[in-house]
Amino acid sequence: MPKEATRPANEGLTPPRRPTLTLLIVDDSRLHRRMLASSLSGSEYRVIEAGSAEEALILCRTDPPDIILSDWMMPGLSGLDLCARVRSFGDDRYIYFIVLTAKRGKDEIAMALQSGADDFLTKPVSPDELLARLHAAARVVRIERELVLRSREACRAASDLQRLDDALNRDLAEARKLQLSLVPRGSARLAGGSVSYLLQPSGPVGGDLVGGFPISDTRHGVFSLDISGHGVASALVAARVSGWLTGGDPGKNVALERRGGRVVMRRPDMVCARLNRMFLSEFQTDHYATVILAEVDFDSGRVDLCQAGHPHPILVRADGRQDSAGQGGMPVGLIEDAAFETVSVSLFPGDRLLIHSDGVTECPDPGGGLLGEDGLARLVARHWRAPGRGLLKALRGELAAMLEGSDPPDDVSMAVIDRAPA
């Protein structure tokens, strides 16, 4: 059986009709207007007429044309006067202007073009030349109309994007407030000492968080988190992880447990191992976290801490001498079965332990380098006598001076554990 012939997909379809353009013929001679209009009979143009430039100006407002074909010499306003008035409208809808004249001199042609005319025709006009000039004008007008349409669409799109950007910035500003609200305000004061915190995201929100939780009247838990990456995703991960370490309820804080009828903190390395398992289980992303988790006993001055990829804390003695604490270790959420270790530090009366993220040591200096551990040690030596929160504010001021008003390239977070003087 022979195959049925396949008809073209577009067979029988009428091509889209181009919009009709309006042509305004301006001439004080009714006969000349009629002759020009009759030569365009059956063309694609809707023809309207004006017997003077003044009448044409009214039509330009009430029935705006796309093209004007105007005689030069007319009583009252001339064709060039009309052209100048049309150009002064300032509308975004361009009107193509053709001057019709018996003049042939170059100076007259130049005068017409300088007045804003797009083209000119010399009398007498042949119908073929008239149609050819009008077709050329129509191409220009349609291209201009398309450009205006696309420009408007682009402006609308830009306006929509600006509204979305404004809404996003408002949301980010609220998110920043929310993230900063997760950091304890002021200092946590216990019998025998205090803990102070500082957070400065590098953008609206960041991946650093610092905080603490109560264990007893003299014991306090402290954590510092630095989630890899920047921005909203890192901030969400940081908020989630900090939620695992918030509050004094062992049912909600994975670092705490009940033992013998009282709340105690699990060994920091065991908590980090648990965080590592939870991190790998919950987050299907490439994020990981550097962590310091510490239990502070202000009564004895003992600090048990686990350092999981975080920079070494700085131990500042009561006389200003400095030393580093911690043994390093793998970050949380990087590999399964990572091993963590708890180390102990003794804080004597008047001693303090400064915990910081790498956003501090990696702060750029005016010379093009980085602050580094030695630079941070110099800043600490300059301000070590300041009380806990005062020390953090002084360090933040030093970093701000280095950045000369710019935002830090990485999140800056710090916590300082102060044991009260004897």
C-alpha positions in Angstrom: 0.0 0.0 0.0 1.6 3.3 -1.0 2.4 5.7 1.7 0.2 8.8 2.1 2.0 11.9 1.2 3.0 14.0 4.2 1.8 17.6 4.1 4.2 20.3 5.3 3.5 21.3 8.8 3.0 24.9 7.8 0.8 24.2 4.7 -2.4 26.2 4.8 -1.2 28.5 7.5 -1.3 32.2 6.9 1.9 33.9 7.8 1.6 36.4 10.6 0.4 39.8 9.4 2.7 42.7 10.0 1.0 45.6 11.8 -0.3 48.3 9.5 1.7 51.5 9.7 0.0 54.9 9.7 1.3 57.5 7.1 0.5 61.1 7.6 0.6 63.2 4.4 0.9 66.9 5.1 0.4 69.4 2.3 -1.6 72.6 2.0 -2.7 71.5 -1.5 -5.7 69.1 -1.2 -5.0 68.0 -4.8 -1.4 67.0 -4.0 -2.6 65.1 -1.0 -5.2 63.2 -3.0 -2.6 62.4 -5.7 -0.1 61.0 -3.2 -2.8 59.1 -1.3 -4.2 57.6 -4.5 -0.7 56.4 -5.5 -0.6 54.4 -2.3 -4.0 52.8 -2.8 -3.8 49.1 -2.0 -0.5 49.5 -0.1 0.2 48.4 3.5 -0.2 51.9 4.9 -3.2 53.6 6.6 -3.1 57.1 5.2 -4.3 60.1 7.0 -4.1 63.7 5.8 -3.4 67.2 7.2 -3.8 70.5 5.3 -1.2 72.3 7.4 1.6 71.8 9.9 -0.6 73.0 12.7 -3.3 70.4 11.9 -0.6 67.8 11.6 0.7 68.6 15.1 -2.8 67.9 16.5 -3.0 64.6 14.7 0.4 63.6 16.1 -1.2 63.8 19.5 -4.6 62.3 18.7 -3.7 59.8 16.1 0.1 59.4 16.1 1.5 58.4 12.8 4.5 56.1 12.2 5.7 58.0 9.1 5.2 61.7 8.1 5.4 62.7 4.4 5.4 66.5 4.5 5.7 69.3 1.9 8.5 71.8 2.8 6.9 75.1 1.7 3.4 75.7 3.4 1.7 78.7 4.8 2.3 79.2 8.5 4.7 76.5 9.8 6.9 75.0 7.1 7.6 71.3 6.8 11.0 71.8 8.5 9.2 73.7 11.4 6.9 70.7 11.7 9.8 68.3 11.8 11.5 70.3 14.5 8.3 70.4 16.6 7.8 66.6 16.2 11.4 66.0 17.3 10.8 68.1 20.3 8.0 65.8 21.6 10.5 63.6 23.4 8.3 60.6 23.0 9.9 57.1 23.0 7.9 56.4 19.9 10.0 57.5 16.9 8.3 59.1 13.9 10.0 58.8 10.6 10.0 62.1 8.7 10.3 62.5 4.9 10.4 66.0 3.4 8.8 66.6 0.1 10.3 69.5 -1.9 11.1 71.0 -5.3 14.4 72.2 -4.0 17.4 70.3 -5.3 20.4 72.2 -3.9 22.8 70.5 -1.5 22.4 73.3 1.0 18.7 72.8 1.1 19.1 69.0 1.5 21.6 69.5 4.4 19.2 72.0 6.0 16.4 69.4 5.9 18.5 66.7 7.4 19.8 69.0 10.1 16.2 69.9 11.1 15.7 66.2 12.0 14.3 64.8 8.7 15.2 61.2 7.9 14.8 61.4 4.2 13.7 63.7 1.4 11.9 63.4 -1.9 12.2 65.8 -4.9 9.1 66.8 -6.8 7.6 65.5 -9.0 7.6 62.1 -7.2 7.2 58.9 -9.1 4.9 56.3 -7.4 7.7 53.7 -7.6 10.2 55.9 -5.9 7.6 56.9 -3.2 6.8 53.3 -2.4 10.5 52.4 -2.3 11.3 55.2 0.1 8.3 54.4 2.2 9.3 50.7 2.4 12.7 51.7 3.5 11.1 53.9 6.2 8.8 51.1 7.2 11.8 48.8 7.8 13.4 51.4 10.0 10.2 52.1 11.9 9.5 48.4 12.5 13.1 47.8 13.7 12.7 50.8 16.0 9.4 49.6 17.4 10.9 46.2 18.0 13.8 47.7 19.8 11.5 49.8 21.9 9.4 46.8 22.8 12.5 44.8 23.8 13.8 47.7 25.7 10.5 47.9 27.7 10.6 44.2 28.3 14.2 44.5 29.5 13.2 47.4 31.8 10.3 45.4 33.2 12.6 42.4 33.7 15.2 44.6 35.4 12.5 46.1 37.6 11.3 42.6 38.5 14.9 41.5 39.2 15.4 44.7 41.4 12.3 43.8 43.4 13.5 40.3 43.8 16.9 41.6 44.8 15.4 44.0 47.3 13.3 41.2 48.8 16.3 38.9 49.0 18.4 41.6 50.7 15.6 42.1 53.2 15.5 38.4 53.8 19.3 38.2 54.2 19.2 41.1 56.6 16.7 39.3 58.7 18.7 36.1 58.4 21.8 38.0 59.7 19.8 39.2 62.7 18.6 35.7 63.4 22.1 34.2 63.1 23.6 36.8 65.4 20.8 36.1 67.8 22.2 32.6 68.1 25.4 34.0 69.7 25.0 34.6 73.4 24.8 38.3 74.2 27.2 39.7 76.8 29.2 37.2 78.9 28.1 34.0 80.5 29.2 34.6 84.1 29.7 31.7 86.5 31.2 31.3 89.9 34.9 31.6 89.2 34.9 33.0 85.7 33.1 34.0 82.5 32.9 33.2 78.8 32.5 35.9 76.1 31.7 35.5 72.4 32.0 37.5 69.2 30.8 36.8 65.6 31.2 38.9 62.5 30.0 37.2 59.3 31.9 38.1 56.1 28.6 38.6 54.3 25.0 38.9 55.3 25.3 35.5 56.9 28.2 33.1 57.3 29.3 29.6 58.4 30.8 30.5 61.8 29.0 30.2 65.1 30.2 30.3 68.7 28.2 29.5 71.8 27.9 27.7 75.0 25.6 25.8 77.3 25.3 25.4 81.1 26.4 22.2 82.8 26.3 23.2 86.5 27.0 26.3 88.6 30.7 26.0 88.0 30.9 24.1 84.7 30.2 25.4 81.3 30.4 24.0 77.8 31.9 26.1 75.0 31.9 25.4 71.2 33.2 27.2 68.1 32.1 26.0 64.6 33.5 27.0 61.2 31.5 25.4 58.4 33.3 25.1 55.0 32.2 27.6 52.4 30.4 30.9 52.8 26.9 32.2 52.5 23.4 30.9 53.1 24.2 27.2 52.8 27.0 27.3 55.3 24.9 29.4 57.6 22.1 26.9 57.5 24.5 24.0 58.3 26.0 26.0 61.1 22.6 26.8 62.6 21.7 23.1 62.4 24.9 21.9 64.1 24.8 24.5 66.8 21.2 23.3 67.5 22.7 19.9 68.5 24.8 21.7 71.2 22.3 24.2 72.6 20.7 24.3 76.0 21.2 22.3 79.2 18.7 19.5 78.4 20.4 16.2 77.7 17.4 15.2 75.6 18.3 18.0 73.1 22.0 18.7 73.6 24.1 15.7 72.3 27.0 16.8 74.5 25.1 16.2 77.7 23.9 13.1 79.5 22.4 12.2 82.9 24.6 10.3 85.2 23.8 9.5 88.8 20.8 11.9 88.8 22.8 14.9 87.6 23.6 16.4 84.2 27.2 15.9 83.0 29.1 16.5 79.8 30.3 13.7 77.7 34.0 13.7 76.9 34.6 16.2 74.1 36.3 13.7 71.8 33.3 11.4 72.1 30.9 14.3 71.3 33.0 15.2 68.2 32.8 11.6 67.1 29.1 11.7 67.5 28.8 15.0 65.6 30.9 13.5 62.8 28.4 10.6 62.4 25.4 12.9 62.6 27.0 15.4 60.1 27.7 12.6 57.5 24.3 11.2 58.0 22.2 14.4 57.8 24.0 16.6 55.3 24.1 15.4 51.7 26.5 18.1 50.7 30.2 18.6 50.5 30.3 20.7 53.7 32.4 19.9 56.7 33.2 21.7 59.9 36.2 22.6 62.0 35.2 22.5 65.7 36.5 23.3 69.1 34.4 21.8 71.9 35.4 22.4 75.5 34.2 21.7 79.0 35.3 24.4 81.5 35.4 23.7 85.3 35.8 27.2 86.8 36.2 25.7 90.3 39.4 23.7 89.4 40.4 25.7 86.3 40.5 22.5 84.2 39.5 22.8 80.6 39.0 19.6 78.6 38.8 20.3 74.9 38.7 18.6 71.6 40.2 20.4 68.6 38.8 19.1 65.3 40.6 20.9 62.6 40.1 24.3 64.3 43.1 26.7 64.8 45.0 26.3 68.1 43.5 28.3 70.9 45.8 30.8 72.6 46.5 30.3 76.4 47.2 33.7 78.0 48.6 33.5 81.5 47.8 36.1 84.2 51.2 37.8 83.5 50.6 38.1 79.7 52.7 35.1 78.7 51.2 33.2 75.7 51.1 29.5 74.7 49.1 27.4 72.3 46.7 24.7 73.3 45.3 21.6 71.6 46.6 18.8 69.4 45.0 19.5 66.1 42.8 16.8 64.6 40.5 16.0 61.7 37.5 18.2 60.9 34.0 16.9 61.5 32.0 15.6 58.6 35.0 14.8 56.3 35.6 11.1 56.7 33.9 8.3 58.6 35.4 6.8 61.7 37.6 9.9 62.2 39.5 9.7 65.5 39.4 12.6 67.9 41.3 13.4 71.1 40.6 15.3 74.3 43.4 17.3 75.9 43.3 19.1 79.2 44.5 22.7 79.9 44.8 24.2 83.3 43.6 27.8 83.8 45.0 29.4 87.0 43.4 32.4 88.5 43.7 35.3 86.0 44.4 33.1 83.0 42.3 33.0 79.9 41.9 30.9 76.8 41.2 32.6 73.5 39.4 30.5 70.8 39.2 31.8 67.3 38.4 30.8 63.7 40.8 31.0 60.8 39.0 34.1 59.6 41.1 36.0 62.3 44.5 34.8 61.3 43.7 35.0 57.6 42.6 38.6 57.8 44.6 40.5 55.1 46.9 43.3 56.3 47.5 46.6 54.4 50.8 45.2 53.1 49.1 42.4 51.1 49.9 39.6 53.6 47.9 37.9 56.3 47.7 38.5 60.0 48.9 35.0 60.8 49.4 33.4 64.2 52.3 35.7 65.0 50.3 38.8 64.1 47.4 37.6 66.3 49.9 37.0 69.2 51.1 40.6 68.9 47.5 41.9 69.0 46.8 39.8 72.0 49.9 41.0 73.7 48.8 44.6 73.0 45.4 44.1 74.7 45.8 41.2 77.0 44.9 43.2 80.1 41.4 44.1 78.7 38.5 42.1 80.4 37.0 39.2 78.4 34.5 41.1 76.2 36.8 44.1 76.1 39.6 41.9 74.6 37.3 40.7 71.9 36.1 44.2 71.0 39.7 45.4 70.9 40.7 42.6 68.6 37.8 43.3 66.3 38.8 46.9 66.2 42.4 45.9 65.2 41.0 43.8 62.4 38.7 46.6 61.2 41.7 48.9 61.0 43.6 46.4 59.0 40.7 46.0 56.6 40.4 49.8 56.2 36.6 49.7 56.2 36.1 46.6 54.0 34.3 43.5 55.1 36.5 40.6 56.2 37.0 38.0 53.4 36.1 35.2 55.9 33.8 35.0 58.9 35.4 36.1 62.1 34.4 34.3 65.3 36.0 34.3 68.8 35.3 33.1 72.3 37.4 33.9 75.4 37.3 31.9 78.6 38.4 33.9 81.6 39.1 32.4 85.0 38.6 35.0 87.7 41.7 36.3 89.5 42.4 35.0 93.0 
